[in-house]
């Protein structure tokens, strides 16, 4: 009888261990998935406008921002170079990832367009 009882107790402890082990792996996998998803959620595309470049910012392929001209400048003046529009888009994404407002300041724009 003691052999059967010992076997039943060891089977029970193995079952408990497996349940907790599987639960732990599921939680760790979900946390890793959401951290990776959050890190990769933002993207951008540079596009040609009438006399220059603008940018679009996406979150999980959903358009968040369509910027066809340089923000903070008076009038509707596009970026004159593709790399400047890209720098602005990257800065906006950096702000979004840091949970800041995505608006660019005059100083940030001056640093980009110079």
Secondary structure, 3 states (H helix, E strand, C coil): CHHHHHHHHHHHHHHHHHHHHHHHHHHHHHHHHHHHHHHCCEEEEEEEECCEEEEEEEECCEEEEEECCCCCCCCCCCECCHHHHHHHHHHHHHHHHCCCCCCCCHHHHHHHHC
